[in-house]
Amino acid sequence: MPRNRPVEWLARSVLRLGGWRMVGAFPDIPKAVLIAAPHSSNWDGVWGIAAKLAMGVRLSILGKHSLFRIPLLGPLLRWQGVIAVDRAASHGIVGQAVEALRGAERMWYAIAPEGTRKWVEQWKPGFWRIAHGAGVPVIPAYFDYPSRTIGIGPAFETTGDMAADIARIQRWYAPFKGRRHDVVQPPADSPQSAGN
């Protein structure tokens, strides 16, 4: 995606006005699944899009294919990296995301592991299934509201043990606080807490 300096400047200005700063850097990896947590507010989307535009990064998400039929919206969605997905397809959304990653030369697929802004007991495993199925790492991004920081963490490779991998990533997120709640940590005796 070509750099757009005026858009990057505008996005950095939005973050500054909101009191936010960015830390860390995107690793030079051609394909990955980027997760963003804790997701507890609609404001996460505002600050997340501003951070994405400020860094000139192209992230892909899946959107309902029917949205692409709306005049002017389709081209805007494609420009923002949204990929049309058919919810009725036999291989499902995870399968379509895996195919998109495998078929791309460069692609970062973004998803909120909680799947909702509400408090959840456990993360949805779709992000892990996509990363593992496509053979790409998981890159964690976080919103820490007390420090007004948006950050990027190290790449996590999946091991084949979904519960242990998710628990390991959730432990990495432990210090970061959302607008309304913290990242949920698996209980010590849960199957998801096994592994390191």
N, C-alpha and C positions, 0 to 999 in steps of 0.2 A: 504494500500500500504506500503510494507516494506521500512524503511528508507535506503537511499543510500548516505552515508556520503561523498564519493568523489564527487558525482554529486552535492550535496548540497553545498559543498565547492567551486566547480567550478562556480556554479551559483551565489553564494555570491561574488566571485571574479569579475565576469562579471559586476554585479551591482556596486561594488566599483569602478571599472575602468571607468564605465560610470558616476560616481558621484551620483548614486542613493542610497537612504536609504529607509528602510521599517519601517512603524509605525503601531501600532495596532496589534491585534492578531485575528486569526480565532476563532469564538465562538465554543464551544463544542456542535454543533447541528448536528445530523446525516444526515439530508436532508435539502437542501436549493437551491434557485436559486441565483447565484452570478452574479451581473451585474458589468461591468467595464466601467467607463466613466471619463472624456470626451475621446472619441475615435476619434482622428484627424490625426493619422499618422500610417504608417506601423511599426514604432519604438515601438508603444504601445505593439505590439505582442512580440517583442524581449524582452522588459523589463518585460512584464507580464509573459512570459514563464520562464524567469530567476527567477523572484520572486516566482513563483509557485514551481519551482525545489528547490530553496534555502530553502523554508519552508517545503519541503517534502509533499506537498498537492496534492491530486488527484482531478482534476476537469474534468467533463465530458462536451463534446460538441457534437452536432449532425453533421454528415458528410454524404455526398452522398454515398449510398450503393455501387455504382459502383466503388468507390475508393478502396473498400476492396477486389476487385478482382485482383488488381495489385500485382504481387509477391513482397514480402518483405514489401510492404507498409501497407497491412492489419494488420499484427502483430504489426507494429510500431504504427499505429493509435490506435489499441486496448490498447497497453501499455500506450499511452498518454491519455486514457480515452475517445477517440472518439467513438460514438455510431452510427452504420449504420442506416440511415433513408431513407425511400422510399418516394420521393417527390410526387409520384402519388397515395399514399395510401389515402383511402377514408376519414380517420379521420385526415389527415393533419399532419404537422410537430408539431404543438402545442399539438395535441392529442397524438402523439408518445412520445413527451418529458414528458407529464403528466403520461402516462403509464409507462415509464422507471423509473420515480421518485417513483411512487406508488409501483412498483414491486421491488425496491431496498431496501436493508437493510440500506445501507449508500450511499449517492450520493449527490454531489454538482454539479449542472448544471450551466455552465458559458455562458454568452451571453452579447453582447454589445447592450444596449437598443436603441442606435441611428440607428443601423443596417447598418451603412456606416461610412466612414471617412469624408465624406462631411458634411458641415453645414446643419442641419435639423431644421425645425420649431418646430416639436414635435417628441418625442420618439415614437418608434414602441411599441405597447402594448403587444407584444408576451410574454415578460418576466413576465408581470403581470398575463396574462392568464395562463401561465404555473404554476407559484407559487400558484395562487388562486385555480386552478383546482386540483393541487396535495396536497393542504393544507399545504404548506411549506412557511417559511419566505423568504424575499428578503434580501440578504446581499450585501451592496454596497462596491465596491472597487474603488479607484480613482488613476489617474495619475495626479500629479500636477507638471508641467514642470518647473515653476519658482523656486520652492524649491527642485526639483528633488526628490520628495517623492512619494512612492507608499504606500497607506494606506487602511486599512479595517475599515469600520464603523459599527454601531449597526444594529441589525436585525430589519427589518420592517415587521410587520404582515399585510397582506392584510385585508381590511375591507368589501369588496364587492362593494365599490364605486371606480371604476377603475380610473376615472379622478382625484378624490381627492387624492388617494393613489400615483399616478404618480407625481402629483404636489408637494406633501409633500416630496417625495424622491428627486425630482429635486431641491427643495429649500435647502435640505441638501447638495447637491453638489455645491451650489453657490460659495463657496470660491475657488474652484479648477479650474485651467487653463490647457487646453490642449496645445499641441505643436503648433497648428494653430488656435484654437478658444476655447472659454469658453463653459461650459455646457449651453445649451439653457434653459432659464427660461420662463415659460408660462406667457403671458401677464396677467395683473391684471384682465382684463375683460373677459378672455377666460374661457370656461367651465372647462378646465383642471386645472385652478388655484383655483377652489373651494375647500373648506375643509382646514384642517391644516396639 
